[in-house]
Amino acid sequence: MIIGQQTGKAIEVLEGHLKEKYPMDSWGITDTDDFKIEPVINLHVIFDSEPKVVYEYTVEDTVVRQVSMWTVSGTSVEESGNEPQHAE
């Protein structure tokens, strides 16, 4: 399945990026690209040390970019008063 392979590779790339940038932290990653094959894959990360904030990353080939963040309740980080610990 192409989508699974593409997403799996993107998760590997993002894992490497996060391990390098946040070596003392841990996280969970989920994907949002279940049905369409896109050159850019969006992945969501929730850090164990910051469980109330969802960070969205894009992965295109080996380029990782953080593109968005929000709280798990759906409000913006600014509105919540939380200071994002993993903003890039």
CYANA upper distance limits for C-alpha pairs under 8 A (distance plus 0.5 A):
  1 MET  CA      5 GLN  CA      6.98
  2 ILE  CA      6 GLN  CA      6.51
  2 ILE  CA     37 ILE  CA      8.40
  3 ILE  CA      7 THR  CA      6.49
  3 ILE  CA     33 ASP  CA      8.46
  3 ILE  CA     34 ASP  CA      7.86
  3 ILE  CA     35 PHE  CA      8.32
  3 ILE  CA     36 LYS  CA      8.03
  3 ILE  CA     37 ILE  CA      6.56
  4 GLY  CA      8 GLY  CA      6.32
  5 GLN  CA      9 LYS  CA      6.66
  6 GLN  CA     10 ALA  CA      6.82
  7 THR  CA     11 ILE  CA      6.63
  7 THR  CA     31 ASP  CA      7.83
  7 THR  CA     33 ASP  CA      8.22
  7 THR  CA     41 ILE  CA      7.35
  8 GLY  CA     12 GLU  CA      6.80
  9 LYS  CA     13 VAL  CA      6.80
 10 ALA  CA     14 LEU  CA      6.65
 10 ALA  CA     41 ILE  CA      7.39
 10 ALA  CA     59 VAL  CA      6.28
 10 ALA  CA     60 GLU  CA      8.02
 10 ALA  CA     61 ASP  CA      7.93
 10 ALA  CA     62 THR  CA      8.35
 11 ILE  CA     15 GLU  CA      6.43
 11 ILE  CA     29 ILE  CA      8.01
 11 ILE  CA     43 LEU  CA      8.07
 12 GLU  CA     16 GLY  CA      6.79
 13 VAL  CA     17 HIS  CA      6.87
 13 VAL  CA     59 VAL  CA      8.00
 13 VAL  CA     62 THR  CA      6.69
 13 VAL  CA     64 VAL  CA      8.05
 14 LEU  CA     18 LEU  CA      6.64
 14 LEU  CA     59 VAL  CA      7.59
 14 LEU  CA     64 VAL  CA      6.98
 15 GLU  CA     19 LYS  CA      6.54
 16 GLY  CA     20 GLU  CA      6.73
 17 HIS  CA     21 LYS  CA      6.65
 17 HIS  CA     64 VAL  CA      7.80
 18 LEU  CA     22 TYR  CA      6.00
 18 LEU  CA     23 PRO  CA      7.82
 19 LYS  CA     23 PRO  CA      5.36
 19 LYS  CA     25 ASP  CA      8.43
 22 TYR  CA     26 SER  CA      8.47
 25 ASP  CA     47 PHE  CA      7.66
 25 ASP  CA     48 ASP  CA      7.68
 25 ASP  CA     49 SER  CA      7.41
 26 SER  CA     47 PHE  CA      6.38
 26 SER  CA     48 ASP  CA      6.13
 26 SER  CA     49 SER  CA      7.94
 27 TRP  CA     45 VAL  CA      7.01
 27 TRP  CA     46 ILE  CA      6.03
 27 TRP  CA     47 PHE  CA      4.59
 27 TRP  CA     48 ASP  CA      5.74
 28 GLY  CA     45 VAL  CA      6.14
 28 GLY  CA     46 ILE  CA      5.98
 28 GLY  CA     47 PHE  CA      7.01
 28 GLY  CA     48 ASP  CA      8.11
 29 ILE  CA     43 LEU  CA      7.07
 29 ILE  CA     44 HIS  CA      6.03
 29 ILE  CA     45 VAL  CA      5.15
 29 ILE  CA     46 ILE  CA      7.30
 30 THR  CA     43 LEU  CA      6.27
 30 THR  CA     44 HIS  CA      5.74
 30 THR  CA     45 VAL  CA      7.21
 31 ASP  CA     41 ILE  CA      8.32
 31 ASP  CA     42 ASN  CA      6.83
 31 ASP  CA     43 LEU  CA      5.06
 31 ASP  CA     44 HIS  CA      6.66
 32 THR  CA     41 ILE  CA      8.39
 32 THR  CA     42 ASN  CA      6.62
 32 THR  CA     43 LEU  CA      6.80
 32 THR  CA     44 HIS  CA      8.13
 33 ASP  CA     37 ILE  CA      7.90
 33 ASP  CA     38 GLU  CA      8.47
 33 ASP  CA     41 ILE  CA      7.05
 33 ASP  CA     42 ASN  CA      7.27
 39 PRO  CA     60 GLU  CA      6.74
 39 PRO  CA     61 ASP  CA      8.48
 40 VAL  CA     58 THR  CA      6.72
 40 VAL  CA     59 VAL  CA      6.19
 40 VAL  CA     60 GLU  CA      5.29
 40 VAL  CA     61 ASP  CA      8.47
 41 ILE  CA     58 THR  CA      5.97
 41 ILE  CA     59 VAL  CA      5.81
 41 ILE  CA     60 GLU  CA      7.12
 42 ASN  CA     56 GLU  CA      7.15
 42 ASN  CA     57 TYR  CA      6.14
 42 ASN  CA     58 THR  CA      5.03
 42 ASN  CA     59 VAL  CA      7.08
 43 LEU  CA     56 GLU  CA      6.20
 43 LEU  CA     57 TYR  CA      5.75
 43 LEU  CA     58 THR  CA      6.77
 43 LEU  CA     59 VAL  CA      8.24
 44 HIS  CA     54 VAL  CA      6.87
 44 HIS  CA     55 TYR  CA      6.09
 44 HIS  CA     56 GLU  CA      5.07
 44 HIS  CA     57 TYR  CA      6.81
 45 VAL  CA     54 VAL  CA      6.25
 45 VAL  CA     55 TYR  CA      5.60
 45 VAL  CA     56 GLU  CA      6.85
 45 VAL  CA     57 TYR  CA      8.15
 46 ILE  CA     50 GLU  CA      7.45
 46 ILE  CA     51 PRO  CA      6.39
 46 ILE  CA     52 LYS  CA      8.18
 46 ILE  CA     53 VAL  CA      6.79
 46 ILE  CA     54 VAL  CA      5.58
 46 ILE  CA     55 TYR  CA      6.94
 47 PHE  CA     51 PRO  CA      6.30
 47 PHE  CA     53 VAL  CA      8.26
 47 PHE  CA     54 VAL  CA      8.49
 50 GLU  CA     85 GLN  CA      7.85
 51 PRO  CA     72 VAL  CA      8.49
 52 LYS  CA     71 THR  CA      5.92
 52 LYS  CA     72 VAL  CA      5.86
 52 LYS  CA     73 SER  CA      8.26
 53 VAL  CA     69 MET  CA      7.32
 53 VAL  CA     70 TRP  CA      6.18
 53 VAL  CA     71 THR  CA      4.78
 53 VAL  CA     72 VAL  CA      6.21
 53 VAL  CA     77 VAL  CA      7.89
 53 VAL  CA     84 PRO  CA      8.00
 54 VAL  CA     69 MET  CA      5.99
 54 VAL  CA     70 TRP  CA      5.90
 54 VAL  CA     71 THR  CA      6.26
 54 VAL  CA     72 VAL  CA      6.62
 55 TYR  CA     66 GLN  CA      7.58
 55 TYR  CA     67 VAL  CA      8.31
 55 TYR  CA     68 SER  CA      6.45
 55 TYR  CA     69 MET  CA      4.90
 55 TYR  CA     70 TRP  CA      7.29
 56 GLU  CA     66 GLN  CA      6.38
 56 GLU  CA     67 VAL  CA      6.23
 56 GLU  CA     68 SER  CA      5.52
 56 GLU  CA     69 MET  CA      6.38
 57 TYR  CA     64 VAL  CA      7.19
 57 TYR  CA     65 ARG  CA      5.91
 57 TYR  CA     66 GLN  CA      4.75
 57 TYR  CA     67 VAL  CA      6.03
 57 TYR  CA     68 SER  CA      7.64
 58 THR  CA     64 VAL  CA      6.31
 58 THR  CA     65 ARG  CA      5.82
 58 THR  CA     66 GLN  CA      6.92
 58 THR  CA     67 VAL  CA      7.27
 59 VAL  CA     63 VAL  CA      6.12
 59 VAL  CA     64 VAL  CA      5.20
 59 VAL  CA     65 ARG  CA      7.14
 60 GLU  CA     64 VAL  CA      7.28
 66 GLN  CA     87 ALA  CA      8.29
 66 GLN  CA     88 GLU  CA      6.87
 69 MET  CA     76 SER  CA      7.88
 69 MET  CA     77 VAL  CA      7.34
 70 TRP  CA     74 GLY  CA      6.73
 70 TRP  CA     75 THR  CA      6.56
 70 TRP  CA     76 SER  CA      5.27
 70 TRP  CA     77 VAL  CA      5.59
 71 THR  CA     75 THR  CA      6.01
 71 THR  CA     76 SER  CA      6.59
 71 THR  CA     77 VAL  CA      6.28
 71 THR  CA     80 SER  CA      7.92
 75 THR  CA     79 GLU  CA      7.03
 75 THR  CA     80 SER  CA      7.09
 76 SER  CA     80 SER  CA      6.84
 77 VAL  CA     81 GLY  CA      7.03
 77 VAL  CA     82 ASN  CA      6.36
 77 VAL  CA     83 GLU  CA      7.91
 77 VAL  CA     84 PRO  CA      7.72
 78 GLU  CA     82 ASN  CA      7.24
 78 GLU  CA     83 GLU  CA      8.32
